[in-house]
Amino acid sequence: MGGLTLDDFTSSRAYREIFREGEAAGEARGEARGEARGEASVTLRQLNRRCGPLSTATTTSIQALPLPRLELLAEALLDFTGPTDLQVWLDQHG
C-alpha cells in the first residue's frame, strides 16, 4: 500500500475523525434507546395504575413503540378510563 503501515493509517487525521464520528453515532443511538426505555417504563407504570395489570402482549407492544408514539401514549393515557381505551389507542396508533 505505497509504503504506508497500519500505524501510519490509524494515526492519520482522517482515520481519527471517522472513528470519532462512529463513536458519537453509537453514543447517540445508545442514548435514544435509553430514553425510549425510560419513557416506556414510566408509561407502563402509569398505564398499570390507570388500566390495571397489563398482559404480556400489551406490555411488549408498548415497549416496541418508537419514542414519538410513546410520548403520545403518555399524554393520551391521562384521558383513559380503563383498559378498553388503551386497546383502542393501540389499535389506532400501534
Backbone atoms as SQL, in Angstrom:
CREATE TABLE atoms (id INTEGER PRIMARY KEY, chain TEXT, resi INTEGER, resn TEXT, atom TEXT, x REAL, y REAL, z REAL);
INSERT INTO atoms VALUES
  (1, 'A', 1, 'MET', 'N', 0.837, -1.190, 0.000),
  (2, 'A', 1, 'MET', 'CA', 0.000, 0.000, 0.000),
  (3, 'A', 1, 'MET', 'C', 0.875, 1.244, 0.000),
  (4, 'A', 2, 'GLY', 'N', 1.796, 1.355, -0.924),
  (5, 'A', 2, 'GLY', 'CA', 2.600, 2.551, -1.083),
  (6, 'A', 2, 'GLY', 'C', 3.498, 2.861, 0.102),
  (7, 'A', 3, 'GLY', 'N', 3.923, 1.879, 0.860),
  (8, 'A', 3, 'GLY', 'CA', 4.824, 2.115, 1.973),
  (9, 'A', 3, 'GLY', 'C', 4.133, 2.550, 3.256),
  (10, 'A', 4, 'LEU', 'N', 2.803, 2.652, 3.266),
  (11, 'A', 4, 'LEU', 'CA', 2.086, 3.015, 4.498),
  (12, 'A', 4, 'LEU', 'C', 1.943, 1.792, 5.393),
  (13, 'A', 5, 'THR', 'N', 2.188, 2.000, 6.629),
  (14, 'A', 5, 'THR', 'CA', 1.990, 0.921, 7.598),
  (15, 'A', 5, 'THR', 'C', 0.636, 1.090, 8.253),
  (16, 'A', 6, 'LEU', 'N', 0.212, 0.076, 8.969),
  (17, 'A', 6, 'LEU', 'CA', -1.055, 0.164, 9.708),
  (18, 'A', 6, 'LEU', 'C', -0.999, 1.286, 10.732),
  (19, 'A', 7, 'ASP', 'N', 0.140, 1.457, 11.360),
  (20, 'A', 7, 'ASP', 'CA', 0.285, 2.558, 12.329),
  (21, 'A', 7, 'ASP', 'C', 0.138, 3.914, 11.651),
  (22, 'A', 8, 'ASP', 'N', 0.726, 4.050, 10.453),
  (23, 'A', 8, 'ASP', 'CA', 0.571, 5.307, 9.707),
  (24, 'A', 8, 'ASP', 'C', -0.899, 5.582, 9.425),
  (25, 'A', 9, 'PHE', 'N', -1.603, 4.560, 9.004),
  (26, 'A', 9, 'PHE', 'CA', -3.016, 4.715, 8.651),
  (27, 'A', 9, 'PHE', 'C', -3.858, 5.064, 9.875),
  (28, 'A', 10, 'THR', 'N', -3.695, 4.324, 10.963),
  (29, 'A', 10, 'THR', 'CA', -4.535, 4.535, 12.146),
  (30, 'A', 10, 'THR', 'C', -4.205, 5.820, 12.883),
  (31, 'A', 11, 'SER', 'N', -3.050, 6.380, 12.638),
  (32, 'A', 11, 'SER', 'CA', -2.724, 7.647, 13.299),
  (33, 'A', 11, 'SER', 'C', -3.040, 8.850, 12.409),
  (34, 'A', 12, 'SER', 'N', -3.594, 8.607, 11.231),
  (35, 'A', 12, 'SER', 'CA', -3.922, 9.710, 10.332),
  (36, 'A', 12, 'SER', 'C', -5.128, 10.488, 10.855),
  (37, 'A', 13, 'ARG', 'N', -5.188, 11.724, 10.436),
  (38, 'A', 13, 'ARG', 'CA', -6.291, 12.602, 10.848),
  (39, 'A', 13, 'ARG', 'C', -7.642, 12.062, 10.354),
  (40, 'A', 14, 'ALA', 'N', -7.682, 11.601, 9.119),
  (41, 'A', 14, 'ALA', 'CA', -8.932, 11.071, 8.555),
  (42, 'A', 14, 'ALA', 'C', -9.434, 9.879, 9.364),
  (43, 'A', 15, 'TYR', 'N', -8.536, 8.978, 9.703),
  (44, 'A', 15, 'TYR', 'CA', -8.926, 7.802, 10.491),
  (45, 'A', 15, 'TYR', 'C', -9.493, 8.233, 11.845),
  (46, 'A', 16, 'ARG', 'N', -8.817, 9.156, 12.509),
  (47, 'A', 16, 'ARG', 'CA', -9.281, 9.611, 13.834),
  (48, 'A', 16, 'ARG', 'C', -10.655, 10.275, 13.735),
  (49, 'A', 17, 'GLU', 'N', -10.879, 11.077, 12.699),
  (50, 'A', 17, 'GLU', 'CA', -12.169, 11.738, 12.535),
  (51, 'A', 17, 'GLU', 'C', -13.281, 10.734, 12.259),
  (52, 'A', 18, 'ILE', 'N', -13.007, 9.772, 11.402),
  (53, 'A', 18, 'ILE', 'CA', -14.004, 8.737, 11.100),
  (54, 'A', 18, 'ILE', 'C', -14.325, 7.938, 12.361),
  (55, 'A', 19, 'PHE', 'N', -13.309, 7.566, 13.099),
  (56, 'A', 19, 'PHE', 'CA', -13.509, 6.789, 14.319),
  (57, 'A', 19, 'PHE', 'C', -14.308, 7.587, 15.338),
  (58, 'A', 20, 'ARG', 'N', -13.988, 8.867, 15.479),
  (59, 'A', 20, 'ARG', 'CA', -14.692, 9.737, 16.427),
  (60, 'A', 20, 'ARG', 'C', -16.165, 9.871, 16.038),
  (61, 'A', 21, 'GLU', 'N', -16.448, 10.019, 14.744),
  (62, 'A', 21, 'GLU', 'CA', -17.832, 10.116, 14.274),
  (63, 'A', 21, 'GLU', 'C', -18.587, 8.819, 14.552),
  (64, 'A', 22, 'GLY', 'N', -17.927, 7.702, 14.366),
  (65, 'A', 22, 'GLY', 'CA', -18.561, 6.419, 14.651),
  (66, 'A', 22, 'GLY', 'C', -18.904, 6.272, 16.122),
  (67, 'A', 23, 'GLU', 'N', -17.998, 6.712, 16.987),
  (68, 'A', 23, 'GLU', 'CA', -18.265, 6.654, 18.427),
  (69, 'A', 23, 'GLU', 'C', -19.438, 7.550, 18.785),
  (70, 'A', 24, 'ALA', 'N', -19.469, 8.760, 18.219),
  (71, 'A', 24, 'ALA', 'CA', -20.559, 9.695, 18.513),
  (72, 'A', 24, 'ALA', 'C', -21.899, 9.135, 18.061),
  (73, 'A', 25, 'ALA', 'N', -21.925, 8.507, 16.893),
  (74, 'A', 25, 'ALA', 'CA', -23.173, 7.926, 16.389),
  (75, 'A', 25, 'ALA', 'C', -23.628, 6.791, 17.298),
  (76, 'A', 26, 'GLY', 'N', -22.692, 5.968, 17.761),
  (77, 'A', 26, 'GLY', 'CA', -23.031, 4.879, 18.670),
  (78, 'A', 26, 'GLY', 'C', -23.568, 5.394, 19.989),
  (79, 'A', 27, 'GLU', 'N', -22.970, 6.461, 20.503),
  (80, 'A', 27, 'GLU', 'CA', -23.448, 7.062, 21.745),
  (81, 'A', 27, 'GLU', 'C', -24.855, 7.617, 21.571),
  (82, 'A', 28, 'ALA', 'N', -25.104, 8.274, 20.450),
  (83, 'A', 28, 'ALA', 'CA', -26.433, 8.842, 20.197),
  (84, 'A', 28, 'ALA', 'C', -27.491, 7.749, 20.128),
  (85, 'A', 29, 'ARG', 'N', -27.159, 6.624, 19.459),
  (86, 'A', 29, 'ARG', 'CA', -28.114, 5.512, 19.394),
  (87, 'A', 29, 'ARG', 'C', -28.367, 4.949, 20.781),
  (88, 'A', 30, 'GLY', 'N', -27.332, 4.823, 21.576),
  (89, 'A', 30, 'GLY', 'CA', -27.487, 4.318, 22.931),
  (90, 'A', 30, 'GLY', 'C', -28.340, 5.234, 23.793),
  (91, 'A', 31, 'GLU', 'N', -28.125, 6.525, 23.652),
  (92, 'A', 31, 'GLU', 'CA', -28.924, 7.492, 24.401),
  (93, 'A', 31, 'GLU', 'C', -30.390, 7.420, 23.982),
  (94, 'A', 32, 'ALA', 'N', -30.643, 7.303, 22.694),
  (95, 'A', 32, 'ALA', 'CA', -32.027, 7.221, 22.208),
  (96, 'A', 32, 'ALA', 'C', -32.713, 5.966, 22.731),
  (97, 'A', 33, 'ARG', 'N', -31.988, 4.832, 22.727),
  (98, 'A', 33, 'ARG', 'CA', -32.570, 3.593, 23.259),
  (99, 'A', 33, 'ARG', 'C', -32.861, 3.731, 24.744),
  (100, 'A', 34, 'GLY', 'N', -31.946, 4.352, 25.478),
  (101, 'A', 34, 'GLY', 'CA', -32.157, 4.544, 26.906),
  (102, 'A', 34, 'GLY', 'C', -33.337, 5.457, 27.191),
  (103, 'A', 35, 'GLU', 'N', -33.464, 6.502, 26.408),
  (104, 'A', 35, 'GLU', 'CA', -34.591, 7.427, 26.572),
  (105, 'A', 35, 'GLU', 'C', -35.915, 6.719, 26.298),
  (106, 'A', 36, 'ALA', 'N', -35.948, 5.907, 25.243),
  (107, 'A', 36, 'ALA', 'CA', -37.174, 5.179, 24.907),
  (108, 'A', 36, 'ALA', 'C', -37.523, 4.174, 26.007),
  (109, 'A', 37, 'ARG', 'N', -36.505, 3.477, 26.549),
  (110, 'A', 37, 'ARG', 'CA', -36.769, 2.528, 27.633),
  (111, 'A', 37, 'ARG', 'C', -37.314, 3.227, 28.862),
  (112, 'A', 38, 'GLY', 'N', -36.751, 4.387, 29.176),
  (113, 'A', 38, 'GLY', 'CA', -37.231, 5.150, 30.328),
  (114, 'A', 38, 'GLY', 'C', -38.658, 5.616, 30.131),
  (115, 'A', 39, 'GLU', 'N', -38.949, 6.116, 28.948),
  (116, 'A', 39, 'GLU', 'CA', -40.309, 6.570, 28.634),
  (117, 'A', 39, 'GLU', 'C', -41.284, 5.408, 28.716),
  (118, 'A', 40, 'ALA', 'N', -40.897, 4.257, 28.178),
  (119, 'A', 40, 'ALA', 'CA', -41.765, 3.078, 28.217),
  (120, 'A', 40, 'ALA', 'C', -42.001, 2.638, 29.660),
  (121, 'A', 41, 'SER', 'N', -40.968, 2.681, 30.480),
  (122, 'A', 41, 'SER', 'CA', -41.097, 2.257, 31.871),
  (123, 'A', 41, 'SER', 'C', -42.094, 3.130, 32.636),
  (124, 'A', 42, 'VAL', 'N', -41.959, 4.425, 32.489),
  (125, 'A', 42, 'VAL', 'CA', -42.876, 5.355, 33.176),
  (126, 'A', 42, 'VAL', 'C', -44.292, 5.184, 32.638),
  (127, 'A', 43, 'THR', 'N', -44.416, 5.101, 31.329),
  (128, 'A', 43, 'THR', 'CA', -45.738, 4.953, 30.712),
  (129, 'A', 43, 'THR', 'C', -46.405, 3.660, 31.158),
  (130, 'A', 44, 'LEU', 'N', -45.654, 2.582, 31.211),
  (131, 'A', 44, 'LEU', 'CA', -46.220, 1.298, 31.663),
  (132, 'A', 44, 'LEU', 'C', -46.677, 1.367, 33.119),
  (133, 'A', 45, 'ARG', 'N', -45.904, 2.014, 33.964),
  (134, 'A', 45, 'ARG', 'CA', -46.331, 2.159, 35.374),
  (135, 'A', 45, 'ARG', 'C', -47.626, 2.952, 35.463),
  (136, 'A', 46, 'GLN', 'N', -47.733, 4.024, 34.699),
  (137, 'A', 46, 'GLN', 'CA', -48.946, 4.836, 34.715),
  (138, 'A', 46, 'GLN', 'C', -50.132, 4.057, 34.156),
  (139, 'A', 47, 'LEU', 'N', -49.888, 3.296, 33.087),
  (140, 'A', 47, 'LEU', 'CA', -50.967, 2.504, 32.499),
  (141, 'A', 47, 'LEU', 'C', -51.439, 1.413, 33.458),
  (142, 'A', 48, 'ASN', 'N', -50.518, 0.772, 34.165),
  (143, 'A', 48, 'ASN', 'CA', -50.911, -0.234, 35.155),
  (144, 'A', 48, 'ASN', 'C', -51.784, 0.379, 36.241),
  (145, 'A', 49, 'ARG', 'N', -51.486, 1.580, 36.603),
  (146, 'A', 49, 'ARG', 'CA', -52.295, 2.261, 37.629),
  (147, 'A', 49, 'ARG', 'C', -53.666, 2.666, 37.068),
  (148, 'A', 50, 'ARG', 'N', -53.678, 3.138, 35.823),
  (149, 'A', 50, 'ARG', 'CA', -54.924, 3.628, 35.221),
  (150, 'A', 50, 'ARG', 'C', -55.810, 2.488, 34.714),
  (151, 'A', 51, 'CYS', 'N', -55.196, 1.456, 34.136),
  (152, 'A', 51, 'CYS', 'CA', -55.950, 0.416, 33.432),
  (153, 'A', 51, 'CYS', 'C', -55.909, -0.945, 34.126),
  (154, 'A', 52, 'GLY', 'N', -55.136, -1.078, 35.166),
  (155, 'A', 52, 'GLY', 'CA', -54.973, -2.373, 35.805),
  (156, 'A', 52, 'GLY', 'C', -53.811, -3.120, 35.183),
  (157, 'A', 53, 'PRO', 'N', -53.526, -4.312, 35.694),
  (158, 'A', 53, 'PRO', 'CA', -52.388, -5.083, 35.175),
  (159, 'A', 53, 'PRO', 'C', -52.520, -5.326, 33.670),
  (160, 'A', 54, 'LEU', 'N', -51.422, -5.111, 32.967),
  (161, 'A', 54, 'LEU', 'CA', -51.412, -5.290, 31.516),
  (162, 'A', 54, 'LEU', 'C', -50.920, -6.681, 31.164),
  (163, 'A', 55, 'SER', 'N', -51.437, -7.202, 30.070),
  (164, 'A', 55, 'SER', 'CA', -50.972, -8.511, 29.600),
  (165, 'A', 55, 'SER', 'C', -49.544, -8.387, 29.081),
  (166, 'A', 56, 'THR', 'N', -48.891, -9.509, 28.984),
  (167, 'A', 56, 'THR', 'CA', -47.531, -9.535, 28.444),
  (168, 'A', 56, 'THR', 'C', -47.516, -9.029, 27.009),
  (169, 'A', 57, 'ALA', 'N', -48.512, -9.408, 26.229),
  (170, 'A', 57, 'ALA', 'CA', -48.585, -8.967, 24.825),
  (171, 'A', 57, 'ALA', 'C', -48.734, -7.451, 24.739),
  (172, 'A', 58, 'THR', 'N', -49.578, -6.881, 25.588),
  (173, 'A', 58, 'THR', 'CA', -49.773, -5.427, 25.585),
  (174, 'A', 58, 'THR', 'C', -48.490, -4.728, 26.009),
  (175, 'A', 59, 'THR', 'N', -47.862, -5.230, 27.051),
  (176, 'A', 59, 'THR', 'CA', -46.606, -4.645, 27.524),
  (177, 'A', 59, 'THR', 'C', -45.548, -4.684, 26.429),
  (178, 'A', 60, 'THR', 'N', -45.441, -5.812, 25.751),
  (179, 'A', 60, 'THR', 'CA', -44.458, -5.964, 24.681),
  (180, 'A', 60, 'THR', 'C', -44.737, -4.997, 23.541),
  (181, 'A', 61, 'SER', 'N', -45.999, -4.835, 23.175),
  (182, 'A', 61, 'SER', 'CA', -46.312, -3.926, 22.062),
  (183, 'A', 61, 'SER', 'C', -46.032, -2.474, 22.444),
  (184, 'A', 62, 'ILE', 'N', -46.231, -2.126, 23.702),
  (185, 'A', 62, 'ILE', 'CA', -45.938, -0.763, 24.152),
  (186, 'A', 62, 'ILE', 'C', -44.423, -0.535, 24.159),
  (187, 'A', 63, 'GLN', 'N', -43.679, -1.514, 24.620),
  (188, 'A', 63, 'GLN', 'CA', -42.222, -1.389, 24.642),
  (189, 'A', 63, 'GLN', 'C', -41.637, -1.286, 23.240),
  (190, 'A', 64, 'ALA', 'N', -42.336, -1.788, 22.241),
  (191, 'A', 64, 'ALA', 'CA', -41.856, -1.749, 20.862),
  (192, 'A', 64, 'ALA', 'C', -42.185, -0.435, 20.149),
  (193, 'A', 65, 'LEU', 'N', -42.993, 0.412, 20.771),
  (194, 'A', 65, 'LEU', 'CA', -43.357, 1.672, 20.132),
  (195, 'A', 65, 'LEU', 'C', -42.143, 2.583, 20.025),
  (196, 'A', 66, 'PRO', 'N', -42.035, 3.315, 18.923),
  (197, 'A', 66, 'PRO', 'CA', -40.958, 4.309, 18.824),
  (198, 'A', 66, 'PRO', 'C', -41.228, 5.464, 19.797),
  (199, 'A', 67, 'LEU', 'N', -40.180, 6.158, 20.175),
  (200, 'A', 67, 'LEU', 'CA', -40.281, 7.211, 21.178),
  (201, 'A', 67, 'LEU', 'C', -41.397, 8.224, 20.904),
  (202, 'A', 68, 'PRO', 'N', -41.559, 8.745, 19.688),
  (203, 'A', 68, 'PRO', 'CA', -42.647, 9.714, 19.481),
  (204, 'A', 68, 'PRO', 'C', -44.031, 9.147, 19.815),
  (205, 'A', 69, 'ARG', 'N', -44.268, 7.869, 19.494),
  (206, 'A', 69, 'ARG', 'CA', -45.566, 7.268, 19.823),
  (207, 'A', 69, 'ARG', 'C', -45.702, 7.029, 21.320),
  (208, 'A', 70, 'LEU', 'N', -44.601, 6.658, 21.975),
  (209, 'A', 70, 'LEU', 'CA', -44.644, 6.502, 23.440),
  (210, 'A', 70, 'LEU', 'C', -45.021, 7.813, 24.105),
  (211, 'A', 71, 'GLU', 'N', -44.468, 8.897, 23.594),
  (212, 'A', 71, 'GLU', 'CA', -44.793, 10.214, 24.147),
  (213, 'A', 71, 'GLU', 'C', -46.269, 10.544, 23.940),
  (214, 'A', 72, 'LEU', 'N', -46.802, 10.201, 22.763),
  (215, 'A', 72, 'LEU', 'CA', -48.238, 10.410, 22.521),
  (216, 'A', 72, 'LEU', 'C', -49.085, 9.567, 23.474),
  (217, 'A', 73, 'LEU', 'N', -48.682, 8.331, 23.675),
  (218, 'A', 73, 'LEU', 'CA', -49.407, 7.448, 24.587),
  (219, 'A', 73, 'LEU', 'C', -49.360, 7.984, 26.012),
  (220, 'A', 74, 'ALA', 'N', -48.214, 8.484, 26.427),
  (221, 'A', 74, 'ALA', 'CA', -48.075, 9.028, 27.782),
  (222, 'A', 74, 'ALA', 'C', -49.047, 10.188, 28.014),
  (223, 'A', 75, 'GLU', 'N', -49.286, 10.970, 26.985),
  (224, 'A', 75, 'GLU', 'CA', -50.262, 12.060, 27.104),
  (225, 'A', 75, 'GLU', 'C', -51.691, 11.536, 27.027),
  (226, 'A', 76, 'ALA', 'N', -51.932, 10.626, 26.097),
  (227, 'A', 76, 'ALA', 'CA', -53.291, 10.120, 25.894),
  (228, 'A', 76, 'ALA', 'C', -53.807, 9.355, 27.109),
  (229, 'A', 77, 'LEU', 'N', -52.929, 8.661, 27.815),
  (230, 'A', 77, 'LEU', 'CA', -53.394, 7.829, 28.928),
  (231, 'A', 77, 'LEU', 'C', -54.044, 8.647, 30.039),
  (232, 'A', 78, 'LEU', 'N', -53.772, 9.939, 30.056),
  (233, 'A', 78, 'LEU', 'CA', -54.403, 10.790, 31.067),
  (234, 'A', 78, 'LEU', 'C', -55.912, 10.851, 30.879),
  (235, 'A', 79, 'ASP', 'N', -56.388, 10.577, 29.671),
  (236, 'A', 79, 'ASP', 'CA', -57.819, 10.596, 29.382),
  (237, 'A', 79, 'ASP', 'C', -58.450, 9.209, 29.437),
  (238, 'A', 80, 'PHE', 'N', -57.644, 8.154, 29.614),
  (239, 'A', 80, 'PHE', 'CA', -58.170, 6.792, 29.644),
  (240, 'A', 80, 'PHE', 'C', -58.984, 6.567, 30.916),
  (241, 'A', 81, 'THR', 'N', -60.049, 5.778, 30.763),
  (242, 'A', 81, 'THR', 'CA', -60.845, 5.395, 31.933),
  (243, 'A', 81, 'THR', 'C', -60.706, 3.911, 32.245),
  (244, 'A', 82, 'GLY', 'N', -60.018, 3.173, 31.362),
  (245, 'A', 82, 'GLY', 'CA', -59.835, 1.744, 31.588),
  (246, 'A', 82, 'GLY', 'C', -59.093, 1.092, 30.448),
  (247, 'A', 83, 'PRO', 'N', -58.977, -0.233, 30.523),
  (248, 'A', 83, 'PRO', 'CA', -58.199, -0.961, 29.522),
  (249, 'A', 83, 'PRO', 'C', -58.758, -0.878, 28.109),
  (250, 'A', 84, 'THR', 'N', -60.056, -0.662, 27.964),
  (251, 'A', 84, 'THR', 'CA', -60.640, -0.552, 26.626),
  (252, 'A', 84, 'THR', 'C', -60.079, 0.662, 25.898),
  (253, 'A', 85, 'ASP', 'N', -59.928, 1.770, 26.614),
  (254, 'A', 85, 'ASP', 'CA', -59.355, 2.969, 25.997),
  (255, 'A', 85, 'ASP', 'C', -57.929, 2.714, 25.518),
  (256, 'A', 86, 'LEU', 'N', -57.161, 1.989, 26.310),
  (257, 'A', 86, 'LEU', 'CA', -55.799, 1.644, 25.905),
  (258, 'A', 86, 'LEU', 'C', -55.803, 0.792, 24.650),
  (259, 'A', 87, 'GLN', 'N', -56.655, -0.211, 24.603),
  (260, 'A', 87, 'GLN', 'CA', -56.702, -1.088, 23.445),
  (261, 'A', 87, 'GLN', 'C', -57.120, -0.339, 22.181),
  (262, 'A', 88, 'VAL', 'N', -58.076, 0.562, 22.310),
  (263, 'A', 88, 'VAL', 'CA', -58.498, 1.371, 21.171),
  (264, 'A', 88, 'VAL', 'C', -57.335, 2.234, 20.691),
  (265, 'A', 89, 'TRP', 'N', -56.613, 2.839, 21.631),
  (266, 'A', 89, 'TRP', 'CA', -55.474, 3.678, 21.255),
  (267, 'A', 89, 'TRP', 'C', -54.412, 2.856, 20.537),
  (268, 'A', 90, 'LEU', 'N', -54.093, 1.689, 21.082),
  (269, 'A', 90, 'LEU', 'CA', -53.086, 0.832, 20.446),
  (270, 'A', 90, 'LEU', 'C', -53.532, 0.369, 19.059),
  (271, 'A', 91, 'ASP', 'N', -54.819, 0.064, 18.908),
  (272, 'A', 91, 'ASP', 'CA', -55.323, -0.332, 17.589),
  (273, 'A', 91, 'ASP', 'C', -55.175, 0.801, 16.576),
  (274, 'A', 92, 'GLN', 'N', -55.355, 2.026, 17.041),
  (275, 'A', 92, 'GLN', 'CA', -55.280, 3.180, 16.134),
  (276, 'A', 92, 'GLN', 'C', -53.849, 3.651, 15.882),
  (277, 'A', 93, 'HIS', 'N', -52.964, 3.492, 16.873),
  (278, 'A', 93, 'HIS', 'CA', -51.618, 4.077, 16.784),
  (279, 'A', 93, 'HIS', 'C', -50.487, 3.050, 16.822),
  (280, 'A', 94, 'GLY', 'N', -50.775, 1.832, 17.219),
  (281, 'A', 94, 'GLY', 'CA', -49.704, 0.844, 17.415),
  (282, 'A', 94, 'GLY', 'C', -49.323, 0.165, 16.187);
